[in-house]
């Protein structure tokens, strides 16, 4: 049974499945679909072409606007803002939208903007975005990514799977952050970040041994990666870690990339 709170408006063009709860004084305008098991708090505004996947919770005073497609089992905490046009004074009205996968957690005041040039700003599955983190236009964020409080991605940034961005990390436009990388707090990221790297104070300090071990990489894989980053020599056995690092290096030939134990300058 669907429950719609007092003072709420739901457009006839919105498809509302069974077992949906909508709080008081909400506005659902435009068109879209709210799947079964969704819980929407008070004073939520959903406008445009928005699809919210099953068993998702949206906290009070959050806003979803434009073209937004969200998967199942997400937790959207109060005051989040998803899908508004990019902060780009010269960009045309966005034609694309925001795509969010399954089982993500967006804490209070997270903001995610629509693309300026590409077709989508995308978030994968099982990401955890802490309070006031920001994903700008045309970004692509992989699976299992964690962004600490006030971490910020400028436009066109790509973040690989299971990367971790520390408190107040600021990533420059068009930067690629490799999978399993760890970015230390208060670090401005102005070069491409190789996979598995730990970046702090503008230096590639070491490889992310702790994070790799947690993700199930073997000591042999980890040590082979260490040797590759130190020497540049590809090992006799093609460990997946080294293959990924070598592929990243090849794709970014001639571009600014952090290297192990080198300064940003």
Phi and psi in degrees as a GROMACS rama.xvg file:
@    title "Ramachandran Plot"
@    xaxis  label "Phi"
@    yaxis  label "Psi"
@TYPE xy
-90.7429  136.93  UNK-2
-119.79  128.445  UNK-3
-120.228  122.858  UNK-4
-71.035  168.894  UNK-5
-62.6767  137.198  UNK-6
78.8339  4.27573  UNK-7
-88.5678  148.819  UNK-8
-121.356  131.601  UNK-9
-124.625  120.324  UNK-10
-60.647  141.758  UNK-11
-59.9687  -20.9435  UNK-12
-79.9051  -9.01466  UNK-13
-84.8255  132.696  UNK-14
-95.0471  119.986  UNK-15
-113.327  117.447  UNK-16
-74.0051  174.864  UNK-17
-70.1326  161.244  UNK-18
58.8788  47.2902  UNK-19
-116.191  138.417  UNK-20
-119.448  126.195  UNK-21
-119.285  126.55  UNK-22
-72.1954  -170.751  UNK-23
-77.2181  146.547  UNK-24
57.8562  35.8673  UNK-25
-90.4403  157.44  UNK-26
-129.321  120.761  UNK-27
-118.116  98.5352  UNK-28
-113.061  168.638  UNK-29
83.0218  -139.422  UNK-30
-142.63  162.213  UNK-31
155.44  -161.274  UNK-32
-146.275  136.191  UNK-33
-110.552  113.906  UNK-34
-79.5767  169.012  UNK-35
-61.6428  147.828  UNK-36
80.4298  2.45251  UNK-37
-75.189  139.817  UNK-38
-121.871  122.309  UNK-39
-117.16  124.923  UNK-40
-74.3442  -176.025  UNK-41
-71.8486  148.759  UNK-42
62.1065  30.4302  UNK-43
-86.7195  139.059  UNK-44
-116.204  124.445  UNK-45
-125.349  117.49  UNK-46
-137.921  138.823  UNK-47
108.982  -147.517  UNK-48
-105.197  92.5133  UNK-49
-123.653  130.404  UNK-50
-120.14  125.794  UNK-51
-114.626  120.771  UNK-52
-70.8244  165.451  UNK-53
-61.408  149.925  UNK-54
58.2837  27.4905  UNK-55
-91.3913  143.523  UNK-56
-114.066  131.165  UNK-57
-119.862  117.878  UNK-58
-74.657  165.204  UNK-59
-59.3653  147.811  UNK-60
64.1607  16.3203  UNK-61
-82.3129  157.126  UNK-62
-133.551  133.712  UNK-63
-123.316  124.833  UNK-64
-138.196  150.774  UNK-65
84.6722  -137.272  UNK-66
-103.943  109.92  UNK-67
-133.408  127.769  UNK-68
-121.821  117.083  UNK-69
-121.55  135.023  UNK-70
-77.4607  -156.883  UNK-71
-96.9577  154.911  UNK-72
67.8461  24.2191  UNK-73
-84.7519  153.858  UNK-74
-121.032  113.919  UNK-75
-110.769  107.954  UNK-76
-78.5792  168.797  UNK-77
-55.8446  147.357  UNK-78
69.8279  20.1924  UNK-79
-76.1424  152.732  UNK-80
-131.518  118.332  UNK-81
-131.057  125.897  UNK-82
98.4328  -0.548501  UNK-83
-71.8934  160.344  UNK-84
-58.9253  156.716  UNK-85
-65.9126  152.76  UNK-86
-82.3652  76.2121  UNK-87
-146.374  99.5685  UNK-88
-62.5367  -20.5243  UNK-89
-104.915  1.93225  UNK-90
-80.2675  147.805  UNK-91
-72.0506  170.975  UNK-92
-60.5327  128.388  UNK-93
-62.9423  137.366  UNK-94
-100.186  -17.7042  UNK-95
-94.8892  -169.006  UNK-96
-146.478  -164.057  UNK-97
-110.584  130.85  UNK-98
-119.392  125.169  UNK-99
-124.151  133.268  UNK-100
-78.7203  -143.925  UNK-101
-105.507  152.917  UNK-102
59.6739  34.1372  UNK-103
-90.5931  152.829  UNK-104
-119.603  120.539  UNK-105
-112.991  111.577  UNK-106
-80.0208  -178.269  UNK-107
-56.1136  138.28  UNK-108
66.8969  18.7115  UNK-109
-66.827  140.989  UNK-110
-129  136.893  UNK-111
-134.1  124.029  UNK-112
-103.869  153.389  UNK-113
-67.3264  159.07  UNK-114
-71.3547  153.279  UNK-115
-96.8861  -34.6985  UNK-116
-126.986  -38.231  UNK-117
-82.216  179.987  UNK-118
-86.4381  -15.2534  UNK-119
-156.397  144.534  UNK-120
-101.021  121.803  UNK-121
-125.288  143.95  UNK-122
-123.511  135.517  UNK-123
-79.1513  -142.677  UNK-124
-105.704  153.106  UNK-125
55.8618  37.819  UNK-126
-89.2751  155.047  UNK-127
-128.628  109.772  UNK-128
-108.61  113.397  UNK-129
-81.0251  175.724  UNK-130
-50.5269  130.539  UNK-131
65.1633  15.2818  UNK-132
-72.0814  153.896  UNK-133
-134.454  131.8  UNK-134
-116.876  114.009  UNK-135
-83.9608  -175.697  UNK-136
-61.9647  144.686  UNK-137
65.688  20.0367  UNK-138
-85.5756  153.368  UNK-139
-126.45  117.111  UNK-140
-115.934  128.803  UNK-141
-77.2548  -159.497  UNK-142
-88.5977  147.846  UNK-143
66.6159  19.5522  UNK-144
-78.7503  141.072  UNK-145
-119.055  131.495  UNK-146
-122.91  120.018  UNK-147
-75.6855  176.868  UNK-148
-55.6161  131.941  UNK-149
66.4616  12.075  UNK-150
-66.6372  141.188  UNK-151
-134.922  131.335  UNK-152
-107.516  122.521  UNK-153
-74.4034  -175.445  UNK-154
-66.4343  149.754  UNK-155
64.6364  22.8628  UNK-156
-83.0447  142.488  UNK-157
-116.114  130.399  UNK-158
-121.528  123.122  UNK-159
-74.7422  168.218  UNK-160
-57.5422  139.613  UNK-161
62.3562  19.1019  UNK-162
-71.0431  153.208  UNK-163
-125.927  125.067  UNK-164
-110.337  118.077  UNK-165
-74.1118  179.57  UNK-166
-54.9212  126.506  UNK-167
65.4988  18.2803  UNK-168
-64.3867  136.249  UNK-169
-123.788  118.662  UNK-170
-104.948  124.69  UNK-171
-66.476  160.848  UNK-172
-57.1156  145.744  UNK-173
61.7604  25.4702  UNK-174
-90.0316  144.362  UNK-175
-111.051  122.361  UNK-176
-105.066  120.014  UNK-177
-68.6921  162.699  UNK-178
-61.9495  145.422  UNK-179
64.724  11.7892  UNK-180
-73.8846  155.684  UNK-181
-128.594  124.438  UNK-182
-110.322  118.352  UNK-183
-69.2241  157.337  UNK-184
-60.7809  147.735  UNK-185
64.8947  19.0126  UNK-186
-94.0629  123.165  UNK-187
-80.4931  128.897  UNK-188
-103.447  112.449  UNK-189
-120.148  1.44608  UNK-190
-129.076  164.369  UNK-191
-68.0335  141.45  UNK-192
-106.942  117.396  UNK-193
-63.5518  155.24  UNK-194
-61.5036  144.652  UNK-195
72.0379  6.91917  UNK-196
-82.3458  148.766  UNK-197
-107.584  116.25  UNK-198
-110.104  126.575  UNK-199
-148.174  135.451  UNK-200
52.6733  44.7779  UNK-201
64.6676  25.8719  UNK-202
-135.106  145.763  UNK-203
-82.6688  97.3401  UNK-204
-78.8705  -41.6203  UNK-205
-168.966  177.011  UNK-206
-89.2644  159.141  UNK-207
-83.7955  68.2491  UNK-208
-59.505  -43.802  UNK-209
-62.1918  -48.9928  UNK-210
-64.0711  -38.3412  UNK-211
-65.5224  -42.1964  UNK-212
-62.7983  -39.3021  UNK-213
-63.5015  -32.204  UNK-214
-85.8865  1.62304  UNK-215
94.7036  9.58675  UNK-216
-70.7846  142.893  UNK-217
-80.914  158.908  UNK-218
-56.3628  -35.8538  UNK-219
-63.8984  -42.2877  UNK-220
-64.5258  -42.5402  UNK-221
-65.4089  -45.161  UNK-222
-66.6983  -37.3018  UNK-223
-63.1156  -38.903  UNK-224
-64.6553  -43.2407  UNK-225
-56.5366  -46.1988  UNK-226
-62.9188  -39.7943  UNK-227
-64.1141  -45.9599  UNK-228
-67.5607  -29.0409  UNK-229
-79.0397  -35.9252  UNK-230
-111.673  -24.4227  UNK-231
79.4933  1.37506  UNK-232
-91.7745  131.295  UNK-233
-77.0303  131.041  UNK-234
-72.3913  165.548  UNK-235
-63.1824  -37.1822  UNK-236
-98.104  129.49  UNK-237
-82.6155  77.1204  UNK-238
-64.606  142.318  UNK-239
-56.6114  -35.2119  UNK-240
-61.5316  -43.8571  UNK-241
-72.2523  -38.6482  UNK-242
-58.9968  -43.619  UNK-243
-65.1921  -43.0209  UNK-244
-65.089  -40.9161  UNK-245
-68.0598  -38.8641  UNK-246
-64.2949  -40.2299  UNK-247
-62.6918  -45.3153  UNK-248
-61.2824  -41.5025  UNK-249
-65.2221  -42.2999  UNK-250
-67.6949  -20.6279  UNK-251
-114.085  24.846  UNK-252
-57.8585  131.268  UNK-253
81.8057  -1.51978  UNK-254
-104.138  158.856  UNK-255
-69.9628  119.475  UNK-256
-133.896  136.338  UNK-257
-64.9617  137.447  UNK-258
-120.169  155.544  UNK-259
-57.215  125.081  UNK-260
62.8284  22.4451  UNK-261
-105.772  149.938  UNK-262
-77.3514  158.902  UNK-263
-66.3076  -25.3211  UNK-264
